[in-house]
């Protein structure tokens, strides 16, 4: 009787089966690392807006703001916790469409 040499490839079938099972598990559960949801841009924006609504001005907050390049009135309002309308009211010479970098805005009376 002639003996055939056993091929090392005989281990590939069980390894492939384990890999396929692992892939199915990952697809079904949705993630490899514990299933925590990654923050999305929408979730982050909503959380930031909710935080801004709860923010109340106090005496420790600055009374002025220096406009930076690329700032918009809405972004300044969100960053400072002062409404855009209030900023316009306190700065009557302000043109919201043409903010100038370096210009100081009054935020409090």
Steps between C-alpha positions, in 0.01 A plus 500: 500500500627843405464774760419845377668793665258720686486850364526801734205643306267270697499769773355766269140375514463539880677838490270619220197382697612691812572814293159482330327458838686802639407714198132407532509585872658843433246580228205396715611686814601809304848559638816346631566739791214476746215645295538862610351742252741739333390862532372633170510857380125526558521365856790731583322804360180421691693449824687829448176689431331349805799600712487855362133535595575401857796739523415807701726803504662577834743760623804281421428499126679760286330828418664533157595273213769556238383390156725237341544438128213283373265576791129539438254671730319171566827322586598782737157479662534123546854533643418779744147404606368842397229508232579652160218748553650613833845541340347714224308704759816565705707580188282727283785578257554131428437368148430125549581432134843668515669408828855632527771287663636677810182700561380492862136416569320592819324199651367644828359833607 
